[in-house]
Amino acid sequence: MTNPLFQQAREAVAYANSIANGIEQGDQQEAVMKAKNALSSAYANCTDAERAQLSEFQQTLQSI
């Protein structure tokens, strides 16, 4: 069973990245903030493997 908070964080980061790359339309700053909040929530309740992926997601956000 997948951790729903982890999945939300993954989707939020993907959406923010899509906006940054011009694939989707939207408010980039708002998308990044939502993704950061989702990452923060996911960190509190995840496995070590998920935590490693969340770190990669955070690096993606920092590069936007």
Number of C-alpha atoms within 10 A of each C-alpha: 3 7 12 12 18 24 15 16 24 19 14 22 25 18 21 28 22 16 19 20 12 11 11 13 12 14 11 19 13 11 21 22 15 17 25 20 13 20 24 16 15 22 18 11 14 17 13 10 8 16 17 13 14 21 13 12 20 18 11 14 19 10 8 13
